[in-house]
Amino acid sequence: MDRKGASRRGLVALLTARGTRILGLIVFLVAAGTAMLMWTPALENKAPGPTHLPWWAMVLMFAVAEMVVLHIQIRREAQTVSLSEIPLVVGLFMAGPEGLLVGRVVGSLLIFVFHRRQAPIKVAFNTALVFASGALALTIWSLAFNGQEAGPQAWAAAFAALVAAGSFDATITTMAIACYEGRIKISRMAREVASAGTLAAAVGTVGLVAATAVTYDVRSAFLVEAAGALLLLGYRAYASLRERHESLEQLYHFSEVVSGAHDVDTVLRSVLAQARQLLRSDRAEFLSFDFPGALAPARMSLLPDGVHKEAVAEVGHTVVDADPVVARVRRERRSVLLARTTKDAAEKEYLAEHGLREAIVVPLHMDGVIVGTLSVGNRLGEVRGFDAGDVRLLETVANHAGVALKSGSLIARLSHEAHHDTLTGLPNRHLLQQELDAAIAAVRLGTSVGCAVMISDLNGFKEVNDTLGHQHGDQLLRDVARQFVEVAEGSEGSGRTLVARLGGDEFAVLLTDVAGPDEASALAQAMVDSLSAPMRLDGVSVEVSASIGVAMAPLHGEDVSGLLKRADVAMYAAKANGGGVRFYDEGLQEAANPSRLALVGELRSAIKDGGIEAWVQPKASLVDGSIVGVEALARWRHADGVRGPHEFLPVAEANGMIGALTEAMLDSSLSACSAWLRRGIQAGVAVNVSPRSLRDTSFAETVSAVLARHDVPAHLLTLEITETSLMADSPQALDVLVRLNALGVRLSIDDFGTGYSSLAYLRRLPVNEIKIDREFTSRIETDPRVLMIVRSVADLARNIGMQTVAEGVEDQETFGRLQELGVGQAQGYHISRPMPASEFPAWLDRYNEDLNGPRPLLPGGRRPRSHAAA
């Protein structure tokens, strides 16, 4: 229930200023009582009644009165009242001052020590208070009554003594409470004094009736005792029913309060306040160990000094598991009552260790699962402890709390998900816009010097996602998000930094209270640098980089949409320059975004209506110079002219049209190949395949259908696959490659040597051809190391039965060198520029004439260039 060390609070209190004040009150009470007895005729009056009770009888009467208490409800406050006023009045009339005082002090002391088991400091204080108030009652009685006749004068004197003693008790008790609280509330003291005096007079009336009756006839004592017992039992029954009714009323109000709460923290505070009020305890606590979504604190306590919360990291499962009572509740799935009268040694030790007199711990259920415990400790007042009824009452509160917490956690989770990205846990676009709006408002009000918003796009993410699959792509996004958050948290600046995910591979960063571009530039560059090292995804090393655009308020605008738009424009400018950081400036064309949207629609229509066509670039044998096939290159016949792939391929990839574009190129290429076959031209055609196609399980069926539609033999189709497509070695991609190979389709690794694959793929994959990238081809005459690499690749391919094709052959010298190195085929401008597929037969005729004419191409000859359109 409480933290360790709480059991030593009593000792600590004695050593503090509060303990010193209490000791001072005790000394004052003893001194005041002694002074009243010595300096007044309090000990001189004799009892006016016919019966004289000995001191031991008074001890017994006061002991019984202190044990039998009444709970009187005044509005919303419960007053616990002992019946000690009854023997006090009886003693004034039927016992001497000495017997009355001894009986009151000794009888009360016995109850304090053996029945209520109070701490020594409380025993000393309460005993001193009983002595002083008894002395005051005797003093008032001696001054107001002459001791001659037990008539109206005696009644008035008795009432005066009762009111004075009760008011004195309330005053001193309130002062004692103030010693612990550190201040005295005059209004509270006045209310307590008035209430105590009235209650003392009311209870004392019963004693006065008893004393008056016995004065006239001793035998009436039996009737008085019987009537008093019946009244006591009746009131206790009434009080029990009233307390139950008020508990039900409070539960009703509690259910209204928690049903209107929409967050877990508010619900928990209401639950603890209600538990503490219903069971009249000085503390209540919620402990969580399996709460869903980690939306609740691990521990929330409501103590007299306020609410205390601890997070999961501060409490942990080890602390929860080490608590024997909580472990017992979890194990037995039922409530535990640690009564103040318990005889169990382990329970006593637990209460002492946690500084408790008593406690109740009940399980808290959600959907049939125990997610925590609700507990209360130390019932206010010492005349009654917790019982089975209180356990049932707390269980009812816990049941209400479980329902309310389930609703609150659901609302909290929905609210969190509405403002956060489910994949990375970062704030989403909606929350970013809210925070950016607040940051801009602060700039307008002059409370912030400025703010910066950054938009980042990942370069190379689509290739990784298409090749490795969405699962690895999602993991890459989570890793990037973690990197960005670490950079943002480690940045040096006076403002706050918020990292958000806008969707796809786009992230955004909001930097508040930033005056100039230097701080924003440093943070943006740090984010770019954080991605410089390769990342590992299931053992595969992948590389991505970031393009970041930055816009600032008030420099570039003071509205949310405008600032985001300018940051987006700057990001695309950075992306066009190969990545890095770019600040927005007026020179950037914002109109590019609307035109890009129009381009998407036009491209989609072109793919659907046959506007995408295959141009071809021939491939020649390095053995005899003959044309052995062509590579199909995508062109878009647009109203503004023919557009190359660099203008529309990124648009197709970004908008999910790459699969349809690949199928359109297959259809156009094989249609041309079919037309050549009818003219007797046996020229194969190579078509580039996107990584996304290799993850399409139906791609092999698509290729088979296009081949059948155009009646083209499968061996005349070569599918060129980039090394990036092969780096994942994913089961889906391998299965598609095997099925394509089974069709008879040839497979080629494009841009070999520039990607992530190793030579091991050449052994494991059904590949027929290797295309040496132009980066190597263009440098074989100038870089000896490149020359050796190309030679090694050619030898390796020849030894394992693969064909080699060199791209980017621009001149006769490179052509001849490749021939010497043993490369099989060449492709490049030296042979021909790309041309429409319909022009290829005529070009081939001219080429063959040159090849077989009086000026042969080989060896060393230079064939005239073709005039085909590029």
C-alpha positions in Angstrom: 0.0 0.0 0.0 2.7 2.5 0.9 6.4 2.8 0.1 9.0 1.1 2.3 9.9 2.9 5.4 6.4 4.1 6.1 6.3 1.9 9.2 8.7 4.3 10.9 6.6 7.4 10.4 5.5 7.5 14.1 9.1 7.5 15.2 10.0 10.1 12.6 7.1 12.3 13.7 8.3 12.3 17.3 11.7 13.6 16.1 10.1 16.4 14.0 8.5 19.7 14.8 5.1 18.2 14.6 5.9 15.6 17.3 7.3 18.4 19.5 4.0 20.3 19.2 2.0 17.2 20.2 4.3 16.7 23.3 3.7 20.4 24.1 -0.1 19.9 24.0 0.2 16.9 26.3 2.2 18.9 28.8 -0.3 21.7 28.5 -3.3 19.4 29.1 -1.7 17.8 32.2 -0.8 21.2 33.6 -4.2 22.7 32.9 -6.1 19.8 34.4 -3.9 19.8 37.5 -4.3 23.6 37.9 -8.1 23.4 37.7 -8.2 20.7 40.3 -5.9 22.5 42.7 -7.2 26.1 42.3 -10.9 25.4 42.2 -13.3 23.5 44.5 -13.6 20.8 41.9 -12.5 18.0 44.4 -14.6 19.4 47.3 -18.2 18.7 46.1 -20.0 15.6 47.2 -22.4 13.5 45.0 -26.0 14.6 45.7 -27.5 11.2 44.7 -28.7 8.5 47.1 -26.3 5.9 45.7 -22.6 6.3 45.8 -20.6 4.3 43.2 -17.0 3.3 44.0 -14.1 4.2 41.6 -13.8 0.7 40.1 -17.5 0.9 39.1 -16.7 4.1 37.3 -13.7 2.4 35.6 -16.0 -0.3 34.3 -18.7 2.2 33.2 -16.2 4.4 31.3 -14.5 1.4 29.7 -17.8 0.1 28.4 -18.8 3.6 27.2 -15.6 3.9 25.3 -16.1 0.5 23.6 -19.7 1.2 22.6 -19.7 4.0 20.1 -22.2 5.6 17.8 -21.8 6.8 14.2 -23.8 10.0 13.7 -24.1 11.3 10.2 -24.3 15.1 9.8 -24.9 16.0 6.2 -21.9 14.4 4.4 -19.7 14.1 7.5 -19.7 11.1 9.8 -19.1 11.8 13.5 -17.9 8.9 15.7 -19.2 9.6 19.2 -18.4 7.5 22.3 -21.0 7.3 25.2 -18.5 8.5 27.8 -20.8 11.5 28.6 -23.4 9.1 30.1 -21.0 7.8 32.9 -19.7 11.3 33.3 -23.2 12.6 34.2 -23.9 9.5 36.3 -20.6 10.0 38.1 -21.3 13.7 38.9 -24.5 12.6 40.7 -23.5 9.3 42.2 -19.7 9.2 42.7 -17.2 11.5 44.3 -14.9 13.8 42.3 -11.9 11.5 43.0 -13.8 8.3 42.0 -15.2 10.0 38.8 -11.8 11.3 37.7 -9.9 8.0 38.4 -12.6 6.0 36.7 -12.6 8.2 33.6 -8.8 8.2 33.2 -8.2 4.6 34.1 -11.2 3.2 32.1 -10.3 5.2 29.0 -6.6 4.3 29.3 -7.4 0.6 29.4 -9.5 0.9 26.2 -6.8 3.0 24.4 -4.1 0.5 25.2 -5.8 -2.9 25.0 -8.8 -2.5 22.8 -7.9 0.2 20.3 -4.1 -0.5 20.5 -3.1 3.0 19.8 0.5 4.2 19.4 2.2 5.4 22.5 2.0 9.1 21.4 -1.7 8.8 20.8 -2.3 7.0 24.1 -0.4 9.8 26.0 -2.3 12.5 24.1 -5.8 11.0 24.5 -5.2 10.1 28.2 -4.0 13.7 28.9 -7.1 15.0 27.1 -9.5 12.8 29.1 -7.8 14.0 32.3 -8.0 17.7 31.4 -11.6 17.5 30.1 -12.7 15.5 33.2 -11.1 18.2 35.4 -12.9 20.9 33.4 -16.2 19.1 33.8 -15.7 18.8 37.6 -14.6 22.5 37.8 -17.8 23.7 35.9 -19.9 21.4 38.1 -18.4 22.7 41.3 -18.9 26.3 40.3 -22.4 26.0 39.0 -24.0 23.6 41.6 -24.0 24.0 45.4 -24.3 20.3 46.0 -27.5 20.5 48.0 -30.4 19.3 45.9 -30.4 17.3 42.6 -32.9 19.5 40.9 -33.0 21.9 37.9 -29.9 23.7 39.1 -28.0 20.4 39.1 -29.4 19.6 35.6 -28.2 23.0 34.3 -24.8 22.5 35.9 -24.5 19.1 34.4 -25.3 20.4 30.9 -22.8 23.2 31.3 -20.1 20.7 32.3 -21.0 18.4 29.4 -20.9 21.2 26.8 -17.7 22.7 28.2 -15.9 19.3 28.3 -17.1 18.4 24.7 -16.1 21.8 23.3 -12.8 21.5 25.0 -12.2 18.0 23.5 -13.0 19.3 20.0 -10.8 22.4 20.4 -7.7 20.4 21.5 -8.3 17.6 19.0 -8.5 20.2 16.2 -5.3 21.8 17.4 -3.6 18.4 17.4 -4.7 17.8 13.8 -3.4 21.3 12.9 0.0 20.3 14.4 0.3 17.7 11.6 -1.2 19.8 8.8 0.9 22.8 9.7 -2.0 25.4 10.0 -5.2 26.0 12.0 -8.5 26.5 10.1 -10.6 28.8 12.3 -13.8 27.9 10.4 -13.1 24.2 10.9 -12.4 24.6 14.6 -15.6 26.6 15.1 -17.6 23.9 13.3 -16.0 21.1 15.3 -16.5 22.9 18.6 -20.2 23.6 18.0 -20.9 20.1 16.8 -19.0 18.5 19.7 -20.8 20.6 22.3 -24.2 19.7 20.8 -23.5 16.0 20.6 -22.1 15.9 24.2 -25.3 17.6 25.5 -27.5 15.2 23.5 -25.7 12.0 24.7 -25.4 13.4 28.3 -29.2 13.8 28.4 -29.5 10.0 28.6 -27.1 9.9 31.6 -29.0 12.8 33.2 -32.3 10.9 32.8 -30.7 7.8 34.3 -29.2 9.7 37.2 -32.5 11.5 37.9 -34.5 8.3 37.8 -32.2 6.4 40.1 -32.2 9.4 42.5 -36.0 9.0 43.0 -35.9 5.2 43.0 -32.9 3.0 42.8 -34.9 0.1 41.3 -35.5 2.2 38.1 -31.8 1.6 37.1 -32.9 -1.7 35.5 -35.5 0.0 33.4 -33.1 2.7 32.4 -30.5 0.1 31.4 -33.0 -1.8 29.3 -34.4 1.3 27.6 -30.8 2.5 26.9 -29.9 -0.9 25.4 -32.9 -0.9 23.1 -32.3 2.7 22.0 -28.6 1.8 21.3 -29.5 -1.3 19.2 -32.2 0.6 17.4 -29.9 3.5 16.5 -27.2 1.1 15.4 -29.7 -0.6 13.1 -30.8 2.8 11.8 -27.2 4.0 11.3 -26.3 0.8 9.4 -29.3 1.2 7.0 -28.5 4.9 6.6 -24.8 4.2 5.9 -25.8 1.5 3.3 -28.2 3.9 1.7 -25.6 6.7 1.5 -23.1 4.2 0.1 -25.5 3.3 -2.7 -26.1 7.0 -3.3 -22.4 7.6 -3.5 -21.9 4.7 -5.8 -24.6 6.1 -8.1 -22.9 9.5 -8.2 -19.6 7.7 -8.8 -21.0 5.8 -11.8 -22.2 9.1 -13.2 -18.8 10.7 -12.8 -16.7 7.9 -14.3 -19.1 7.3 -17.2 -18.5 10.9 -18.2 -14.7 10.6 -18.0 -12.9 10.1 -21.3 -9.4 9.4 -20.2 -7.8 6.8 -18.0 -6.2 9.3 -15.6 -9.5 11.0 -14.8 -11.2 7.7 -14.2 -8.4 6.5 -11.9 -8.6 9.7 -9.9 -12.4 9.4 -9.5 -12.0 5.7 -8.5 -9.5 6.5 -5.8 -11.4 9.4 -4.5 -14.6 7.4 -4.3 -12.9 4.4 -2.7 -11.4 6.6 -0.1 -14.6 8.4 0.7 -16.9 5.3 0.7 -14.6 3.3 3.0 -13.6 6.4 5.0 -9.9 5.5 4.7 -6.9 7.9 4.6 -5.4 6.3 1.5 -6.4 4.5 -1.7 -4.2 3.0 -4.4 -4.4 1.6 -7.9 -1.6 -0.8 -9.0 -1.3 -2.0 -12.6 0.5 -5.0 -13.9 -1.3 -6.1 -17.1 -3.2 -3.0 -18.2 -3.7 -3.0 -22.0 -1.7 -0.5 -24.1 0.3 0.8 -21.2 -2.2 3.7 -21.0 -2.4 3.7 -17.2 0.4 4.5 -14.7 1.9 1.5 -12.9 0.9 3.0 -9.6 -1.4 5.8 -8.6 -2.0 6.6 -4.9 -4.4 9.0 -3.2 -2.9 10.0 0.1 -3.8 12.8 2.5 -1.2 15.1 0.8 -2.5 14.5 -2.7 -2.1 12.2 -5.7 1.1 10.4 -6.5 1.8 8.6 -9.7 4.6 6.3 -10.8 5.3 5.1 -14.3 5.9 1.5 -15.4 9.6 2.0 -15.5 9.7 3.2 -11.9 7.7 0.3 -10.5 8.3 -2.7 -12.8 7.1 -6.2 -12.5 9.7 -7.2 -10.0 8.2 -4.8 -7.4 4.7 -6.1 -8.2 5.7 -9.7 -8.0 7.6 -9.1 -4.7 4.4 -7.9 -3.0 2.9 -10.9 -1.2 -0.6 -9.6 -0.9 -0.8 -8.5 -4.6 0.7 -11.9 -5.6 -2.0 -13.6 -3.4 -4.8 -11.6 -5.1 -3.5 -12.6 -8.5 -3.0 -16.2 -7.6 -6.3 -16.8 -5.8 -8.3 -14.3 -7.9 -10.1 -12.9 -4.9 -10.0 -10.0 -2.4 -7.8 -10.0 0.7 -8.7 -8.3 4.0 -5.9 -7.5 6.4 -7.9 -6.6 9.5 -6.4 -4.6 12.4 -7.3 -7.5 14.7 -5.5 -10.1 12.6 -3.6 -12.8 14.4 -1.6 -13.9 11.3 2.0 -13.2 11.8 2.7 -12.6 8.1 -0.2 -10.2 7.8 0.9 -8.3 10.9 4.4 -8.0 9.4 3.1 -6.8 6.1 1.0 -4.1 7.8 3.9 -3.0 9.9 6.3 -2.9 7.0 3.9 -0.7 5.0 2.9 1.6 7.9 -0.7 0.4 7.9 -3.2 -0.5 10.6 -5.5 -2.4 8.2 -6.0 -2.8 4.5 -8.3 -4.2 1.8 -6.9 -5.3 -1.6 -9.3 -6.3 -4.4 -8.7 -7.4 -8.0 -9.5 -5.1 -10.8 -11.0 -7.0 -13.8 -11.2 -6.0 -17.5 -12.8 -8.6 -19.9 -12.3 -11.3 -17.3 -8.6 -10.6 -16.9 -7.0 -9.2 -13.7 -5.2 -6.1 -14.9 -4.4 -4.6 -11.5 -5.5 -4.1 -7.9 -7.5 -1.5 -6.0 -6.7 -1.1 -2.3 -7.5 1.1 0.7 -5.8 1.4 4.0 -6.2 2.8 7.5 -9.9 3.4 8.1 -10.4 6.8 9.7 -11.2 6.5 13.4 -10.2 3.7 15.7 -13.5 2.4 16.9 -14.3 0.3 13.9 -12.0 -1.4 11.3 -12.7 -2.8 7.8 -15.0 -5.8 7.6 -16.5 -8.1 5.0 -19.1 -5.5 4.1 -16.4 -3.1 3.3 -14.7 -5.7 1.1 -17.9 -6.1 -0.9 -18.3 -2.3 -1.2 -14.7 -2.0 -2.5 -15.3 -4.8 -4.9 -18.4 -3.0 -6.3 -16.2 0.1 -6.8 -13.6 -2.1 -8.6 -16.3 -3.5 -10.9 -17.5 0.0 -11.8 -13.9 1.0 -12.3 -13.2 -2.0 -14.6 -16.0 -1.0 -16.9 -15.0 2.7 -16.8 -11.3 1.9 -17.4 -12.2 -0.3 -20.4 -14.2 2.5 -21.9 -11.5 5.1 -21.0 -8.7 3.0 -22.4 -10.6 2.4 -25.6 -11.2 6.1 -26.0 -7.6 6.9 -25.1 -6.3 4.3 -27.6 -8.6 5.6 -30.3 -7.5 9.2 -29.6 -3.9 8.1 -29.8 -4.4 6.2 -33.0 -6.2 9.2 -34.5 -3.2 11.3 -33.9 -0.4 8.8 -34.4 1.0 6.6 -37.2 0.2 2.9 -36.4 3.4 1.6 -38.0 6.0 3.9 -36.4 4.1 5.3 -33.5 5.1 8.8 -34.6 2.6 11.7 -34.7 0.7 11.7 -38.0 -0.2 14.4 -40.4 -3.2 15.6 -38.4 -1.3 16.0 -35.2 1.6 17.7 -37.1 -0.8 20.2 -38.6 -2.2 21.0 -35.1 1.2 21.5 -33.6 2.3 23.6 -36.6 -0.8 25.7 -36.3 0.0 26.3 -32.6 3.7 27.1 -33.4 2.7 29.6 -36.1 0.1 31.2 -33.7 2.9 31.6 -31.1 5.0 33.4 -33.8 2.1 35.7 -34.6 1.6 36.5 -30.9 5.3 37.2 -30.4 5.9 34.4 -27.9 8.1 32.5 -30.3 10.8 33.9 -32.6 9.9 31.4 -35.4 9.5 27.8 -36.4 10.7 25.5 -39.1 9.0 22.6 -40.8 10.9 19.9 -42.7 9.6 17.3 -45.1 11.8 14.3 -45.8 11.5 11.7 -48.6 13.6 8.5 -48.7 15.6 7.8 -51.8 15.8 4.2 -52.7 13.0 3.1 -50.4 10.7 1.9 -53.2 13.4 -0.4 -54.6 13.9 -2.0 -51.2 10.1 -2.3 -50.6 9.4 -3.8 -54.0 12.3 -6.2 -53.7 12.3 -7.3 -50.1 8.5 -7.0 -49.7 6.3 -4.8 -47.5 7.3 -6.5 -44.3 10.9 -5.5 -44.7 9.9 -2.1 -46.0 7.9 -1.5 -42.9 10.8 -2.5 -40.7 13.0 0.0 -42.7 10.5 2.7 -42.0 10.5 1.9 -38.3 14.3 2.0 -38.3 14.4 5.3 -40.1 11.8 6.7 -37.7 13.9 5.7 -34.7 17.0 7.3 -36.3 15.2 10.6 -36.9 13.8 10.6 -33.3 17.2 10.0 -31.9 18.7 12.8 -33.9 15.8 15.2 -32.9 16.1 14.3 -29.2 19.9 14.9 -29.3 19.7 18.2 -31.1 20.8 21.3 -29.3 18.2 24.0 -29.3 15.8 26.0 -27.1 12.7 24.9 -28.9 10.7 21.6 -29.1 11.2 19.1 -31.9 8.4 16.9 -33.2 9.0 14.1 -35.7 6.0 12.9 -37.6 5.3 10.5 -40.5 3.1 11.8 -43.3 2.6 8.5 -45.1 4.6 6.2 -47.3 8.3 7.1 -47.0 7.6 10.7 -46.1 8.5 12.1 -42.7 8.2 15.6 -41.3 9.9 17.5 -38.5 8.6 20.5 -36.7 11.2 22.7 -34.9 9.7 25.5 -32.7 11.3 28.7 -31.3 14.0 28.8 -34.0 15.0 32.3 -35.2 17.3 31.5 -38.2 18.1 28.8 -40.7 21.4 27.7 -39.1 19.7 25.6 -36.3 17.2 24.1 -38.8 19.9 23.4 -41.3 22.1 21.6 -38.7 19.2 19.4 -37.7 18.2 18.6 -41.3 21.8 17.7 -42.2 22.1 15.5 -39.1 19.0 13.6 -40.2 20.5 13.1 -43.7 23.8 12.0 -42.1 22.0 9.5 -39.8 21.2 7.5 -42.9 24.6 7.5 -44.4 25.5 4.0 -43.1 23.8 0.9 -44.6 21.0 -0.7 -42.6 20.6 -4.4 -42.0 17.3 -6.1 -42.7 17.3 -9.8 -41.9 21.0 -10.0 -42.8 20.7 -8.0 -46.0 22.5 -4.6 -46.2 20.4 -1.9 -47.8 21.1 1.7 -48.4 18.6 4.6 -48.4 19.2 8.3 -48.2 17.0 11.3 -47.5 15.9 14.4 -49.4 14.8 17.1 -47.0 13.0 20.4 -47.8 12.8 23.1 -45.2 10.5 26.1 -44.9 10.4 28.6 -42.0 7.9 30.9 -40.4 7.6 33.8 -40.7 10.3 33.8 -43.4 8.4 31.7 -45.9 4.8 32.1 -44.7 2.5 32.1 -41.7 -0.1 29.6 -42.6 0.0 25.8 -42.1 -0.9 24.7 -45.7 1.4 27.2 -47.3 4.4 26.3 -45.1 3.9 22.6 -45.7 3.5 23.2 -49.5 6.8 25.2 -49.6 8.6 22.5 -47.6 7.3 19.9 -50.0 8.5 21.9 -53.0 11.9 22.3 -51.4 12.0 18.6 -50.8 11.3 17.8 -54.5 14.1 20.2 -55.4 16.5 18.4 -53.1 15.4 15.1 -54.6 16.0 16.3 -58.1 19.6 17.3 -57.1 20.3 13.8 -55.8 19.2 14.3 -52.1 20.5 16.3 -49.2 18.9 19.5 -47.7 17.2 22.3 -49.6 15.7 25.5 -48.2 12.7 26.9 -49.9 13.2 30.0 -52.0 11.2 32.0 -54.5 13.0 30.5 -57.4 11.5 27.1 -56.9 8.5 26.4 -59.2 5.5 25.6 -57.1 3.5 24.9 -60.2 5.4 21.7 -60.5 3.0 20.0 -58.1 -0.2 20.6 -60.1 1.5 19.7 -63.3 2.7 16.5 -61.7 -0.9 15.6 -60.8 -2.0 16.2 -64.4 0.9 14.0 -65.6 -0.3 11.1 -63.5 -3.7 11.1 -65.2 -2.3 11.5 -68.6 0.2 8.6 -68.1 -2.6 6.3 -66.8 -4.6 7.0 -69.9 -1.6 6.4 -72.1 -0.9 3.0 -70.6 -4.5 2.0 -71.0 -5.0 3.3 -74.6 -1.7 2.1 -76.1 0.2 5.4 -75.8 3.3 3.5 -74.4 5.4 2.0 -77.2 8.6 0.1 -77.5 11.6 1.6 -79.1 14.6 -0.7 -79.7 18.3 -0.5 -79.5 20.2 -3.3 -81.3 22.7 -5.6 -79.8 25.6 -6.9 -81.9 27.8 -10.0 -81.6 31.4 -9.2 -80.8 32.4 -12.3 -82.7 31.2 -11.4 -86.2 29.3 -8.1 -85.7 25.9 -9.6 -86.5 22.7 -8.3 -84.8 21.6 -10.8 -82.3 18.7 -9.0 -80.7 17.4 -5.7 -79.4 16.6 -4.1 -76.1 13.1 -2.6 -75.8 13.1 0.9 -74.3 9.8 2.6 -73.2 8.7 5.8 -75.0 5.5 7.8 -74.4 4.0 9.4 -77.5 2.7 12.6 -75.8 0.9 15.5 -77.4 4.0 17.6 -76.7 6.3 15.0 -78.4 8.0 11.7 -77.5 8.9 11.5 -73.9 11.8 9.3 -72.5 11.5 7.0 -69.5 13.2 9.5 -67.2 10.2 11.7 -67.5 7.5 9.2 -66.6 9.0 6.1 -64.9 9.3 7.9 -61.5 5.7 8.9 -61.8 4.6 5.4 -62.6 6.6 4.0 -59.7 5.3 6.6 -57.2 1.6 6.0 -58.3 1.4 2.3 -58.5 1.4 2.0 -62.3 4.7 0.2 -62.8 3.0 -3.2 -63.2 0.6 -2.0 -65.9 3.5 -0.2 -67.6 5.6 -3.4 -67.7 2.7 -5.3 -69.2 2.2 -2.6 -71.8 5.9 -2.8 -72.8 5.7 -6.6 -73.0 2.7 -6.3 -75.3 4.3 -3.6 -77.5 7.7 -5.4 -77.7 6.3 -8.9 -78.5 3.9 -7.3 -81.1 6.9 -5.9 -82.9 8.8 -9.2 -82.5 5.9 -11.0 -84.0 5.9 -8.7 -87.0 9.6 -9.2 -87.6 9.1 -13.0 -87.5 6.6 -12.7 -90.3 9.3 -10.9 -92.3 11.8 -13.6 -91.5 13.8 -11.6 -88.9 14.8 -13.9 -86.0 15.7 -11.1 -83.5 15.0 -11.6 -79.9 13.8 -8.7 -77.7 14.8 -7.8 -74.1 12.3 -6.1 -71.8 13.2 -4.5 -68.4 11.2 -5.9 -65.5 10.5 -3.9 -62.3 11.1 -5.4 -58.9 7.4 -5.2 -58.2 6.7 -7.6 -61.0 8.9 -10.3 -59.4 6.7 -10.1 -56.3 3.5 -10.7 -58.4 2.8 -14.4 -58.2 0.8 -14.1 -61.5 3.5 -12.4 -63.5 4.7 -15.7 -65.1 1.1 -16.3 -66.3 1.0 -12.8 -67.6 4.1 -13.3 -69.7 2.9 -16.7 -71.0 -0.4 -15.1 -72.0 1.3 -12.2 -73.9 3.7 -14.7 -75.7 0.7 -16.8 -76.8 -1.3 -13.8 -77.9 1.5 -12.7 -80.3 2.6 -16.2 -81.1 6.3 -15.5 -80.2 8.6 -18.4 -79.1 9.6 -18.0 -75.5 13.3 -18.1 -76.2 13.1 -14.9 -78.2 12.0 -13.0 -75.0 14.7 -11.9 -72.5 13.6 -10.3 -69.2 16.2 -7.9 -67.8 16.2 -7.8 -64.0 18.3 -5.3 -62.0 20.7 -6.6 -59.3 18.6 -4.7 -56.7 15.7 -7.0 -57.6 17.8 -10.1 -56.7 19.3 -8.9 -53.4 16.4 -10.0 -51.3 16.6 -13.7 -52.4 12.9 -13.7 -51.4 10.9 -16.9 -51.9 8.3 -15.1 -54.1 10.9 -13.7 -56.5 12.8 -17.0 -56.8 9.6 -18.8 -57.5 8.6 -16.3 -60.2 12.1 -16.6 -61.8 12.0 -20.4 -61.8 8.5 -20.4 -63.4 9.7 -17.9 -66.1 12.7 -20.1 -66.8 10.4 -23.1 -67.1 8.5 -21.2 -69.8 11.7 -20.9 -71.9 12.1 -17.2 -71.3 15.7 -16.0 -71.0 16.7 -14.1 -67.9 19.4 -11.3 -67.8 21.0 -9.5 -64.9 21.0 -5.8 -65.8 23.6 -3.3 -64.6 25.8 -6.1 -63.2 28.4 -4.9 -60.7 26.6 -1.8 -59.5 24.0 -3.4 -57.1 24.0 -5.5 -54.0 24.3 -9.0 -55.3 27.3 -11.4 -55.2 28.6 -13.9 -57.6 26.8 -16.6 -55.6 23.6 -15.5 -57.3 25.0 -16.7 -60.7 25.1 -20.2 -59.3 21.8 -20.2 -57.6 19.5 -18.4 -60.0 18.3 -19.5 -63.5 20.0 -16.6 -65.2 21.2 -16.8 -68.9 22.9 -13.5 -69.4 24.9 -10.8 -67.6 24.9 -7.2 -68.8 28.0 -5.3 -67.9 27.0 -1.8 -66.8 28.2 1.3 -68.8 30.1 2.5 -65.7 32.6 -0.3 -66.4 32.4 -0.3 -70.2 33.3 3.4 -70.5 36.4 3.1 -68.3 38.1 0.0 -69.7 40.5 2.1 -71.8 41.5 4.4 -68.9 41.4 2.3 -65.8 43.4 -1.0 -65.7 41.5 -2.3 -62.7 38.2 -1.9 -64.5 39.8 -3.8 -67.5 40.7 -6.7 -65.2 37.2 -6.7 -63.7 35.5 -6.9 -67.1 37.9 -9.6 -68.2 37.2 -11.6 -65.0 33.4 -11.3 -65.5 33.6 -12.4 -69.1 35.8 -15.4 -68.2 33.4 -16.3 -65.4 30.3 -16.1 -67.5 31.9 -18.1 -70.3 33.0 -20.8 -67.9 29.5 -21.3 -66.4 27.8 -21.0 -69.8 26.3 -17.5 -69.6 26.2 -14.8 -72.2 27.7 -11.4 -71.6 26.5 -8.1 -73.0 28.4 -4.8 -72.6 26.2 -1.6 -72.4 27.3 1.9 -73.4 29.6 1.0 -76.2 30.3 4.4 -77.7 33.3 4.0 -80.1 35.3 1.5 -82.1 38.1 1.4 -79.6 35.8 0.2 -76.8 34.2 -2.2 -79.3 37.6 -3.8 -80.2 38.8 -3.9 -76.6 35.6 -5.8 -75.5 36.2 -8.2 -78.3 39.7 -8.9 -77.1 38.4 -9.4 -73.5 36.1 -12.1 -74.7 32.8 -10.3 -74.1 30.0 -11.8 -76.2 27.8 -8.9 -77.3 27.8 -5.1 -77.3 25.1 -2.5 -77.1 25.4 1.3 -77.5 25.5 4.3 -79.7 28.5 2.9 -81.7 26.0 0.4 -83.1 22.9 2.4 -83.1 20.8 4.9 -81.1 17.3 3.7 -80.0 14.7 3.8 -82.8 10.9 3.0 -83.2 10.4 -0.7 -83.5 8.7 -0.2 -86.9 12.0 1.2 -88.3 14.2 -1.7 -87.1 13.8 -4.0 -90.3 14.9 -1.2 -92.6 17.8 -0.3 -90.3 18.8 -4.0 -90.1 18.9 -4.3 -93.9 21.3 -1.3 -94.1 23.4 -2.6 -91.3 23.8 -6.1 -92.9 24.7 -4.4 -96.2 27.5 -2.5 -94.5 28.6 -5.5 -92.6 28.9 -7.7 -95.7 30.0 -4.9 -98.1 33.5 -4.0 -99.4 34.2 -2.2 -96.0 33.6 -4.9 -93.4 33.1 -3.9 -89.8 35.5 -6.4 -88.5 38.3 -6.3 -87.9 39.1 -2.7 -87.3 36.6 -1.2 -89.7 34.3 1.6 -88.8 30.7 1.2 -90.0 28.9 4.4 -91.0 26.4 5.6 -88.4 22.7 5.1 -88.9 20.4 8.0 -89.4 17.7 6.5 -87.3 16.0 8.9 -84.9 17.4 8.8 -81.4 
